Amino acid sequence: MAKGAGGTLFPETDDCKAAYDELSARGVEFNEPPTVQPYGIDTSFRHPSGNNIRLTQVLEFAPDRH
């Protein structure tokens, strides 16, 4: 399988900011900090095999949340 051919994984967490802080402290390099979206809070990083991972904290949908 080619590097990055696995696509994007979307694991969920109860606290995106805390997970970001913990993983960052362990050396994970994120593409962006946790960002508020209408569906919740998410961030992303690239797995060593090249796959993109979006870590998401799902909240009740709010179209005016940003």
Gaussian input, Z-matrix of N, CA and C with variables (Angstrom, degrees):
# hf/3-21g

backbone

0 1
 N
 C     1     B1
 C     2     B2     1     A1
 N     3     B3     2     A2     1     D1
 C     4     B4     3     A3     2     D2
 C     5     B5     4     A4     3     D3
 N     6     B6     5     A5     4     D4
 C     7     B7     6     A6     5     D5
 C     8     B8     7     A7     6     D6
 N     9     B9     8     A8     7     D7
 C    10    B10     9     A9     8     D8
 C    11    B11    10    A10     9     D9
 N    12    B12    11    A11    10    D10
 C    13    B13    12    A12    11    D11
 C    14    B14    13    A13    12    D12
 N    15    B15    14    A14    13    D13
 C    16    B16    15    A15    14    D14
 C    17    B17    16    A16    15    D15
 N    18    B18    17    A17    16    D16
 C    19    B19    18    A18    17    D17
 C    20    B20    19    A19    18    D18
 N    21    B21    20    A20    19    D19
 C    22    B22    21    A21    20    D20
 C    23    B23    22    A22    21    D21
 N    24    B24    23    A23    22    D22
 C    25    B25    24    A24    23    D23
 C    26    B26    25    A25    24    D24
 N    27    B27    26    A26    25    D25
 C    28    B28    27    A27    26    D26
 C    29    B29    28    A28    27    D27
 N    30    B30    29    A29    28    D28
 C    31    B31    30    A30    29    D29
 C    32    B32    31    A31    30    D30
 N    33    B33    32    A32    31    D31
 C    34    B34    33    A33    32    D32
 C    35    B35    34    A34    33    D33
 N    36    B36    35    A35    34    D34
 C    37    B37    36    A36    35    D35
 C    38    B38    37    A37    36    D36
 N    39    B39    38    A38    37    D37
 C    40    B40    39    A39    38    D38
 C    41    B41    40    A40    39    D39
 N    42    B42    41    A41    40    D40
 C    43    B43    42    A42    41    D41
 C    44    B44    43    A43    42    D42
 N    45    B45    44    A44    43    D43
 C    46    B46    45    A45    44    D44
 C    47    B47    46    A46    45    D45
 N    48    B48    47    A47    46    D46
 C    49    B49    48    A48    47    D47
 C    50    B50    49    A49    48    D48
 N    51    B51    50    A50    49    D49
 C    52    B52    51    A51    50    D50
 C    53    B53    52    A52    51    D51
 N    54    B54    53    A53    52    D52
 C    55    B55    54    A54    53    D53
 C    56    B56    55    A55    54    D54
 N    57    B57    56    A56    55    D55
 C    58    B58    57    A57    56    D56
 C    59    B59    58    A58    57    D57
 N    60    B60    59    A59    58    D58
 C    61    B61    60    A60    59    D59
 C    62    B62    61    A61    60    D60
 N    63    B63    62    A62    61    D61
 C    64    B64    63    A63    62    D62
 C    65    B65    64    A64    63    D63
 N    66    B66    65    A65    64    D64
 C    67    B67    66    A66    65    D65
 C    68    B68    67    A67    66    D66
 N    69    B69    68    A68    67    D67
 C    70    B70    69    A69    68    D68
 C    71    B71    70    A70    69    D69
 N    72    B72    71    A71    70    D70
 C    73    B73    72    A72    71    D71
 C    74    B74    73    A73    72    D72
 N    75    B75    74    A74    73    D73
 C    76    B76    75    A75    74    D74
 C    77    B77    76    A76    75    D75
 N    78    B78    77    A77    76    D76
 C    79    B79    78    A78    77    D77
 C    80    B80    79    A79    78    D78
 N    81    B81    80    A80    79    D79
 C    82    B82    81    A81    80    D80
 C    83    B83    82    A82    81    D81
 N    84    B84    83    A83    82    D82
 C    85    B85    84    A84    83    D83
 C    86    B86    85    A85    84    D84
 N    87    B87    86    A86    85    D85
 C    88    B88    87    A87    86    D86
 C    89    B89    88    A88    87    D87
 N    90    B90    89    A89    88    D88
 C    91    B91    90    A90    89    D89
 C    92    B92    91    A91    90    D90
 N    93    B93    92    A92    91    D91
 C    94    B94    93    A93    92    D92
 C    95    B95    94    A94    93    D93
 N    96    B96    95    A95    94    D94
 C    97    B97    96    A96    95    D95
 C    98    B98    97    A97    96    D96
 N    99    B99    98    A98    97    D97
 C   100   B100    99    A99    98    D98
 C   101   B101   100   A100    99    D99
 N   102   B102   101   A101   100   D100
 C   103   B103   102   A102   101   D101
 C   104   B104   103   A103   102   D102
 N   105   B105   104   A104   103   D103
 C   106   B106   105   A105   104   D104
 C   107   B107   106   A106   105   D105
 N   108   B108   107   A107   106   D106
 C   109   B109   108   A108   107   D107
 C   110   B110   109   A109   108   D108
 N   111   B111   110   A110   109   D109
 C   112   B112   111   A111   110   D110
 C   113   B113   112   A112   111   D111
 N   114   B114   113   A113   112   D112
 C   115   B115   114   A114   113   D113
 C   116   B116   115   A115   114   D114
 N   117   B117   116   A116   115   D115
 C   118   B118   117   A117   116   D116
 C   119   B119   118   A118   117   D117
 N   120   B120   119   A119   118   D118
 C   121   B121   120   A120   119   D119
 C   122   B122   121   A121   120   D120
 N   123   B123   122   A122   121   D121
 C   124   B124   123   A123   122   D122
 C   125   B125   124   A124   123   D123
 N   126   B126   125   A125   124   D124
 C   127   B127   126   A126   125   D125
 C   128   B128   127   A127   126   D126
 N   129   B129   128   A128   127   D127
 C   130   B130   129   A129   128   D128
 C   131   B131   130   A130   129   D129
 N   132   B132   131   A131   130   D130
 C   133   B133   132   A132   131   D131
 C   134   B134   133   A133   132   D132
 N   135   B135   134   A134   133   D133
 C   136   B136   135   A135   134   D134
 C   137   B137   136   A136   135   D135
 N   138   B138   137   A137   136   D136
 C   139   B139   138   A138   137   D137
 C   140   B140   139   A139   138   D138
 N   141   B141   140   A140   139   D139
 C   142   B142   141   A141   140   D140
 C   143   B143   142   A142   141   D141
 N   144   B144   143   A143   142   D142
 C   145   B145   144   A144   143   D143
 C   146   B146   145   A145   144   D144
 N   147   B147   146   A146   145   D145
 C   148   B148   147   A147   146   D146
 C   149   B149   148   A148   147   D147
 N   150   B150   149   A149   148   D148
 C   151   B151   150   A150   149   D149
 C   152   B152   151   A151   150   D150
 N   153   B153   152   A152   151   D151
 C   154   B154   153   A153   152   D152
 C   155   B155   154   A154   153   D153
 N   156   B156   155   A155   154   D154
 C   157   B157   156   A156   155   D155
 C   158   B158   157   A157   156   D156
 N   159   B159   158   A158   157   D157
 C   160   B160   159   A159   158   D158
 C   161   B161   160   A160   159   D159
 N   162   B162   161   A161   160   D160
 C   163   B163   162   A162   161   D161
 C   164   B164   163   A163   162   D162
 N   165   B165   164   A164   163   D163
 C   166   B166   165   A165   164   D164
 C   167   B167   166   A166   165   D165
 N   168   B168   167   A167   166   D166
 C   169   B169   168   A168   167   D167
 C   170   B170   169   A169   168   D168
 N   171   B171   170   A170   169   D169
 C   172   B172   171   A171   170   D170
 C   173   B173   172   A172   171   D171
 N   174   B174   173   A173   172   D172
 C   175   B175   174   A174   173   D173
 C   176   B176   175   A175   174   D174
 N   177   B177   176   A176   175   D175
 C   178   B178   177   A177   176   D176
 C   179   B179   178   A178   177   D177
 N   180   B180   179   A179   178   D178
 C   181   B181   180   A180   179   D179
 C   182   B182   181   A181   180   D180
 N   183   B183   182   A182   181   D181
 C   184   B184   183   A183   182   D182
 C   185   B185   184   A184   183   D183
 N   186   B186   185   A185   184   D184
 C   187   B187   186   A186   185   D185
 C   188   B188   187   A187   186   D186
 N   189   B189   188   A188   187   D187
 C   190   B190   189   A189   188   D188
 C   191   B191   190   A190   189   D189
 N   192   B192   191   A191   190   D190
 C   193   B193   192   A192   191   D191
 C   194   B194   193   A193   192   D192
 N   195   B195   194   A194   193   D193
 C   196   B196   195   A195   194   D194
 C   197   B197   196   A196   195   D195

   B1=1.4344
   B2=1.5334
   B3=1.3079
   B4=1.4577
   B5=1.5208
   B6=1.3199
   B7=1.4541
   B8=1.5277
   B9=1.3350
   B10=1.4552
   B11=1.5145
   B12=1.3337
   B13=1.4640
   B14=1.5213
   B15=1.3381
   B16=1.4598
   B17=1.5119
   B18=1.3223
   B19=1.4571
   B20=1.5152
   B21=1.3268
   B22=1.4591
   B23=1.5167
   B24=1.3289
   B25=1.4658
   B26=1.5233
   B27=1.3465
   B28=1.4585
   B29=1.5271
   B30=1.3376
   B31=1.4650
   B32=1.5358
   B33=1.3412
   B34=1.4619
   B35=1.5211
   B36=1.3343
   B37=1.4450
   B38=1.5248
   B39=1.3252
   B40=1.4610
   B41=1.5225
   B42=1.3445
   B43=1.4601
   B44=1.5279
   B45=1.3171
   B46=1.4622
   B47=1.5294
   B48=1.3212
   B49=1.4695
   B50=1.5273
   B51=1.3325
   B52=1.4668
   B53=1.5289
   B54=1.3357
   B55=1.4623
   B56=1.5252
   B57=1.3259
   B58=1.4702
   B59=1.5250
   B60=1.3358
   B61=1.4667
   B62=1.5241
   B63=1.3303
   B64=1.4685
   B65=1.5244
   B66=1.3284
   B67=1.4696
   B68=1.5209
   B69=1.3362
   B70=1.4716
   B71=1.5230
   B72=1.3327
   B73=1.4673
   B74=1.5279
   B75=1.3229
   B76=1.4652
   B77=1.5220
   B78=1.3370
   B79=1.4591
   B80=1.5138
   B81=1.3280
   B82=1.4608
   B83=1.5245
   B84=1.3306
   B85=1.4579
   B86=1.5293
   B87=1.3108
   B88=1.4608
   B89=1.5266
   B90=1.3312
   B91=1.4622
   B92=1.5204
   B93=1.3401
   B94=1.4561
   B95=1.5247
   B96=1.3267
   B97=1.4664
   B98=1.5297
   B99=1.3258
   B100=1.4649
   B101=1.5367
   B102=1.3190
   B103=1.4584
   B104=1.5181
   B105=1.3229
   B106=1.4691
   B107=1.5261
   B108=1.3317
   B109=1.4662
   B110=1.5271
   B111=1.3200
   B112=1.4660
   B113=1.5352
   B114=1.3295
   B115=1.4701
   B116=1.5277
   B117=1.3365
   B118=1.4629
   B119=1.5110
   B120=1.3244
   B121=1.4621
   B122=1.5192
   B123=1.3347
   B124=1.4627
   B125=1.5224
   B126=1.3154
   B127=1.4562
   B128=1.5315
   B129=1.3109
   B130=1.4679
   B131=1.5159
   B132=1.3219
   B133=1.4589
   B134=1.5137
   B135=1.3191
   B136=1.4604
   B137=1.5175
   B138=1.3136
   B139=1.4614
   B140=1.5315
   B141=1.3494
   B142=1.4703
   B143=1.5289
   B144=1.3416
   B145=1.4650
   B146=1.5263
   B147=1.3381
   B148=1.4666
   B149=1.5083
   B150=1.3363
   B151=1.4634
   B152=1.5251
   B153=1.3198
   B154=1.4553
   B155=1.5245
   B156=1.3289
   B157=1.4638
   B158=1.5173
   B159=1.3305
   B160=1.4664
   B161=1.5146
   B162=1.3043
   B163=1.4589
   B164=1.5255
   B165=1.3360
   B166=1.4611
   B167=1.5198
   B168=1.3134
   B169=1.4587
   B170=1.5234
   B171=1.3201
   B172=1.4615
   B173=1.5260
   B174=1.3236
   B175=1.4588
   B176=1.5193
   B177=1.3068
   B178=1.4624
   B179=1.5265
   B180=1.3265
   B181=1.4501
   B182=1.5288
   B183=1.3277
   B184=1.4638
   B185=1.5269
   B186=1.3426
   B187=1.4692
   B188=1.5305
   B189=1.3348
   B190=1.4613
   B191=1.5266
   B192=1.3420
   B193=1.4657
   B194=1.5162
   B195=1.3171
   B196=1.4644
   B197=1.4732
   A1=107.84
   A2=116.62
   A3=121.43
   A4=111.46
   A5=116.39
   A6=121.42
   A7=109.54
   A8=116.33
   A9=121.59
   A10=114.67
   A11=118.40
   A12=121.19
   A13=113.06
   A14=117.30
   A15=120.78
   A16=114.30
   A17=118.76
   A18=121.13
   A19=111.74
   A20=115.95
   A21=121.73
   A22=110.28
   A23=116.08
   A24=122.75
   A25=107.65
   A26=117.11
   A27=122.19
   A28=112.03
   A29=119.38
   A30=119.30
   A31=109.92
   A32=115.75
   A33=121.67
   A34=110.02
   A35=115.82
   A36=122.85
   A37=108.89
   A38=116.92
   A39=120.89
   A40=111.74
   A41=117.23
   A42=121.19
   A43=108.83
   A44=116.40
   A45=121.68
   A46=111.61
   A47=118.04
   A48=121.49
   A49=110.72
   A50=117.81
   A51=120.75
   A52=110.52
   A53=117.76
   A54=121.04
   A55=110.38
   A56=116.55
   A57=121.77
   A58=110.30
   A59=117.03
   A60=120.95
   A61=111.64
   A62=116.78
   A63=120.71
   A64=111.65
   A65=116.80
   A66=119.62
   A67=111.77
   A68=116.96
   A69=120.19
   A70=110.41
   A71=116.56
   A72=121.15
   A73=111.49
   A74=116.75
   A75=121.39
   A76=112.46
   A77=116.85
   A78=120.21
   A79=116.39
   A80=118.06
   A81=119.69
   A82=108.46
   A83=116.87
   A84=122.08
   A85=108.93
   A86=115.59
   A87=121.73
   A88=111.12
   A89=115.71
   A90=121.96
   A91=111.32
   A92=116.97
   A93=122.43
   A94=108.55
   A95=118.27
   A96=120.03
   A97=110.00
   A98=118.15
   A99=120.04
   A100=109.77
   A101=115.26
   A102=122.04
   A103=109.77
   A104=116.14
   A105=121.49
   A106=108.61
   A107=115.24
   A108=123.89
   A109=108.62
   A110=119.92
   A111=120.44
   A112=113.40
   A113=118.22
   A114=122.65
   A115=113.21
   A116=118.15
   A117=120.68
   A118=111.75
   A119=116.11
   A120=122.73
   A121=107.60
   A122=116.94
   A123=117.61
   A124=111.94
   A125=113.68
   A126=123.53
   A127=106.89
   A128=117.40
   A129=118.16
   A130=111.28
   A131=113.53
   A132=121.59
   A133=108.00
   A134=116.10
   A135=121.31
   A136=108.70
   A137=115.82
   A138=123.61
   A139=108.06
   A140=118.79
   A141=120.16
   A142=114.28
   A143=118.06
   A144=119.55
   A145=111.67
   A146=116.94
   A147=120.25
   A148=115.01
   A149=118.11
   A150=119.84
   A151=110.38
   A152=116.28
   A153=121.77
   A154=108.99
   A155=116.66
   A156=121.69
   A157=107.91
   A158=117.00
   A159=123.15
   A160=107.42
   A161=116.91
   A162=123.54
   A163=106.88
   A164=116.95
   A165=121.34
   A166=112.64
   A167=115.25
   A168=122.93
   A169=105.64
   A170=116.86
   A171=121.48
   A172=109.64
   A173=115.36
   A174=122.70
   A175=108.56
   A176=117.03
   A177=119.78
   A178=107.84
   A179=116.81
   A180=122.43
   A181=110.78
   A182=115.72
   A183=121.96
   A184=107.90
   A185=117.89
   A186=120.65
   A187=113.23
   A188=118.19
   A189=119.93
   A190=112.59
   A191=118.35
   A192=121.15
   A193=108.96
   A194=117.72
   A195=122.79
   A196=111.12
   D1=135.74
   D2=179.49
   D3=-69.56
   D4=149.69
   D5=179.18
   D6=-58.02
   D7=128.40
   D8=179.50
   D9=81.94
   D10=4.90
   D11=-176.51
   D12=-74.82
   D13=-8.49
   D14=-178.02
   D15=-77.21
   D16=-8.43
   D17=179.70
   D18=81.84
   D19=-150.31
   D20=-177.63
   D21=-111.30
   D22=135.40
   D23=175.03
   D24=-101.35
   D25=147.17
   D26=-176.70
   D27=-127.84
   D28=68.26
   D29=176.71
   D30=-70.66
   D31=148.23
   D32=178.34
   D33=-104.94
   D34=152.45
   D35=176.76
   D36=-138.13
   D37=157.03
   D38=176.93
   D39=-80.67
   D40=-19.33
   D41=-177.27
   D42=-146.89
   D43=93.68
   D44=-175.43
   D45=-62.59
   D46=-42.10
   D47=-178.50
   D48=-63.68
   D49=-43.96
   D50=179.42
   D51=-64.91
   D52=-41.57
   D53=178.44
   D54=-64.47
   D55=-41.36
   D56=176.91
   D57=-59.57
   D58=-47.79
   D59=179.87
   D60=-60.99
   D61=-45.50
   D62=-179.18
   D63=-65.03
   D64=-47.16
   D65=-178.96
   D66=-67.73
   D67=-37.08
   D68=176.48
   D69=-61.31
   D70=-42.28
   D71=179.04
   D72=-63.25
   D73=-25.37
   D74=179.00
   D75=-89.69
   D76=1.62
   D77=175.27
   D78=103.12
   D79=2.70
   D80=177.96
   D81=-71.55
   D82=130.97
   D83=178.87
   D84=-99.64
   D85=113.35
   D86=-177.92
   D87=-87.16
   D88=153.11
   D89=176.87
   D90=-77.00
   D91=-29.79
   D92=178.64
   D93=-158.59
   D94=159.63
   D95=176.79
   D96=-72.24
   D97=168.50
   D98=176.19
   D99=-55.43
   D100=132.01
   D101=-175.21
   D102=-123.87
   D103=133.21
   D104=178.21
   D105=-75.41
   D106=129.93
   D107=178.48
   D108=-126.29
   D109=165.64
   D110=177.68
   D111=-58.35
   D112=-27.19
   D113=-178.13
   D114=-94.52
   D115=-8.13
   D116=-178.76
   D117=152.23
   D118=-142.93
   D119=-179.27
   D120=-128.69
   D121=134.24
   D122=177.50
   D123=-147.36
   D124=166.90
   D125=177.44
   D126=-151.26
   D127=171.12
   D128=179.44
   D129=-144.09
   D130=156.17
   D131=173.78
   D132=-149.19
   D133=164.04
   D134=-179.68
   D135=-103.80
   D136=127.84
   D137=176.49
   D138=-68.38
   D139=150.40
   D140=179.88
   D141=-53.49
   D142=-25.83
   D143=178.65
   D144=-82.98
   D145=0.34
   D146=175.50
   D147=99.93
   D148=-4.12
   D149=179.81
   D150=-80.06
   D151=144.38
   D152=177.97
   D153=-85.14
   D154=138.19
   D155=178.17
   D156=-124.64
   D157=124.73
   D158=176.80
   D159=-106.68
   D160=112.31
   D161=179.02
   D162=-89.23
   D163=121.80
   D164=-169.77
   D165=-127.08
   D166=136.03
   D167=169.96
   D168=-109.29
   D169=106.90
   D170=-176.26
   D171=-80.62
   D172=130.00
   D173=175.33
   D174=-120.83
   D175=164.71
   D176=175.74
   D177=-57.55
   D178=134.11
   D179=-176.49
   D180=-58.39
   D181=132.92
   D182=176.35
   D183=-142.70
   D184=103.33
   D185=-175.47
   D186=-59.99
   D187=-22.02
   D188=-179.40
   D189=-93.42
   D190=3.46
   D191=179.19
   D192=-79.98
   D193=128.20
   D194=172.60
   D195=-158.98

